[in-house]
């Protein structure tokens, strides 16, 4: 046989994965949020789990269910960090807790907003300080039609206040001065 000759690989039979191993894998996937880590915990190579998923519709459905649960948990965590924020104690000299500071992950918030509304995908940052959150917003006129009269009036009032404040900050005469 010529050492340079390419010999096709002999096909390997599919790996036999027991129902107990499947349960162990799916439980580990749910616990860790990682299919690769779950494969590592079972001692069965990740690619064999992928193969099983591609040829076994029952396992594929179980895998998809766990994947959706893991995704839901990840989205919940992202929501908490990006929107609700994480409360951290404010500690004065001497170690006394004097308040609470809420920290938000603005990059996570942007990713959540972009997923919920594609128009947010173009935003690169959100400026946040302890008093305000400044966000560039585009409002389509059709979106206004879906608001209740109270919501519409509130939004219009907030926009008017914002415009007036910006004019004052820039030293422009107020529209009310006429």
N, C-alpha and C positions, 0 to 999 in steps of 0.2 A: 504494500500500500504506500502510495506517495504521501509524504508528510504534508504537502501543500494542498492535498485534495480536501475539499469541503464535504463533510459527511453530514447529512441531515440528522437532526436530533430525533431520537425515538420519542414518540408522544408518551407522556406520563399519564397514568390513570388518574382521574380526579381524586383528590384527597378525601378520605372518609372522616367526616367531622360528626361527632356524636351529638345527640340532642342535649346532653349535659354540657358539652363544650360550647354549643350554640348559646345556651342560657348563660353560661359563664361569660362569654364574649359580650352578649347584649347587656347583661348586668354591669359589666366593667365599662362598657361604652357609655351607659347612662350615668354611671358614677363619675367617670373621668372627663366625659365630654369629648373624648378622642378615640376614634376607631383604631388608630395605630397603637395607642397605649393599651387599649383593650386586647388587641392581638398579642401584644407583648405579655400581658398578664396570663393569657391562655397558653402561651408557648407555641402558638401556631402562627406561621408567617402571615403578614398582612395581605400579601397577594393571594393567598389561598382563601381568605375571607372574601376578597373581591371576586374571585372566581366563583365561589359558592353563591354569592349574591347575584351574579350574572346568569347562573343556571338553575337556581332554585327560587321560584317566585314566592313561595311561602316565607323563606328566609329574607328575601328582598323586601317583602311587605313589613316583616318584623323590624328589619334594619331601618326602613324608612320611618316607621312609627317612633323608634328610639331617636333617630336623627331629628325628627320634628320636636320631640320633647327636649332634647339637648339644645336645639336652636332656640326654642321658647325660653329656656333658662338663660341662655346667653343674651337674648334680646332683653329680658327682664333686668339682668345685671347691667347691661349697657344703659337702659332707661334709668335705672337708679343712680348710676354714676354720672351720666350725662345730663339728666333732667332734674331729678330730685336732689342730687348731690349727696355728698358724704359729710355728716356732721363731725366736726373735730372740736374738742374742748379748747377754749381760750384760757390759758393759765397765766396768772399774774405772778409777780415775784413772790416767793414764799410758797409756791405750789398750789395756791388756791384757784379753783376753777371760777372764773368770773363771767363766762359766757360761752357761746357756741358759735363757731364759724362754719358756714356751709361751703364746701368746695365742690365745684363741678368740673368735669373733664370736657372742655369745650370742643376738642376734636371728636370725642365720642358723640357729643350733642350734634355736631355737624353731620356725622355719619348717619345718625338716626334721622335727622331732618331730611337728608338727601334720599334715604330709603323710603321715607313716607311721602316725600314730594320731590320729584326729579329736579325742580327748579332750584333746589338748594345745592345741587351737585357742583355748581360753579363757585360757591362761596368757599373761600380759603381759610377764613378765620372769623371768630366772634370775639369782640372786645368785651372783657368782663372786669369790673372792679367790684368792690364790696357794696356799692350803692345801686349801680345800674348795669343792665346788660344791653348793649347796643347791637342791633341786628339790622342789616339791610333787608328790606322786605319788598317784594313786588306783589301787588294786589291786582288781580285781573278784575275788570268791571263785572264780569259774569259772576264772580264769587260774591259780590255784594248782594246779588239777587237772593242768595240763599240765607242771608242773615235776617233775623227778626228785626222789626223796626227799632226795638230797644238796642240790639246789638249794633245795628247800623249807626244809630245816633251816638252810641258810646265810641265806636271806632272813629267816626268823623270828628268827635270832640277831642279824642286823644291825638289825632293827626293835626288838628288845628293848634292844640297846645304845643305839640312838638315843633311845628313850623314857627310859631311865635317865639319859642325859646331859642331856636336856631337863629332867627333874625336878631334877637337881643344879643346873643353871644357874638354875632358877626358885626354888631354895631349898626344894623340896618334899622330904619324907622319902622315902627309897628304898623301893620295894616289898620289897626284900630285908631291910630293917631289922626286919621283923615277927618 
